[in-house]
């Protein structure tokens, strides 16, 4: 009996780190982008393989197809400066967005979101970050409805008006992305304002997905007290991940999903 009590207390203490009482969600940032080129089928499939949920960024092309890419231009990943919104999907798909990572991924194309959605395994979630504006929403809604995978989708975005409208049109969990900055004189990160929860609540959103460095105990408590959920991005530091788990975050987005999960599982309680 004593051993059982001690085990329960141990689980309550390490909580999300060990998975005894709750499992902190690990989300692969742009797929497993530390190992494979971001926002490609290769990185997405590797994210699933690592046991994580997956996040991708999306834009709408000139011919109204939804593709996965982070920037509004292909210059950084393809080496050619092509504007996504001004180019047809056929043209974009001819570009190589794998070679910038390594020769191993040469020829990797920009994927259609529809193809990514079809790969979602049972019990996993795909986080779709809208990088453009409201114009994508009717096409996104139709794509998800046709896919049959809508219950496995989460929508996130920085533009409040776009994500609020998305929540109205597409009945899936939707989160507002927020970054933070540093104080110039001290180089200290500026904490997130707990009053942000009022904004998300008023707009009918399900919570916040914020830059990890601005998360304080006060902020985390405010989000949880509101009944909303709290996600953080982008964490590749195990010590920072442990801090955030202890603050009660619901999920952590990382470039290294498999590795970070191992670090959390191997962490010594009370570190």
Buried (B, 14 or more C-beta within 10 A) or exposed (E): EEEEEEEEEEBEBBBBBBBBEBEBBBBBBBBBBBBBBBBBBBBBBBBBEBEBBBBBBBBBBBEEBBBBBBBBBBEEBBEEEBBBBEBEBEBBBEBBBBBBBEEEBEEBBBBBBBEBBEBBEEEBBBBBBBBBBBEBBEBBBEBBEEBEBBEBBBBBBBBBEBBBBBBEEBEBBBBBBBEBEEEEEEEEBEBBBBEBBEBBBEBEBBBBBBBBBBBBEEBBBBBBEBEBBBBBBBBBEBEBBBBBBBBBBBBBBBBBBBBBBEBBEEBEEEE
